[in-house]
Amino acid sequence: MTDWLDPPIILNLVPTSFRLYVNADKDDHEEIVLLGEIKLKGRESVKLTTDEDFEKLEGILRLVDSGPEGPKDDKPIGWLTYCEKLETIDAYHAASYTLHVKIPS
């Protein structure tokens, strides 16, 4: 059973840039995605168990129209995903996080 007595985690994130993508393919449902870079608001901090500095991680916000197959209620559904640093001979990706939110039509 999940313990809901702990206080919620509140992150004050601010956008640094945004792009709007619209797929208007007539054979598929129109998809609208607002994709942006975000960062933690100044003077705030988050302690990570990885000892990384959260303020220096790349943050991405994806706001996606859930389309006709999405939930019918008015509540957005979203999740926060952390991706650890990847460093191999063939690839490199800095540690980052993505906040993905599906917004009902």
Helices and strands as residue ranges (DSSP letters): E 13-23, E 31-40, G 54-56, E 58-65, E 77-83, E 86-87, E 92-93, E 96-103
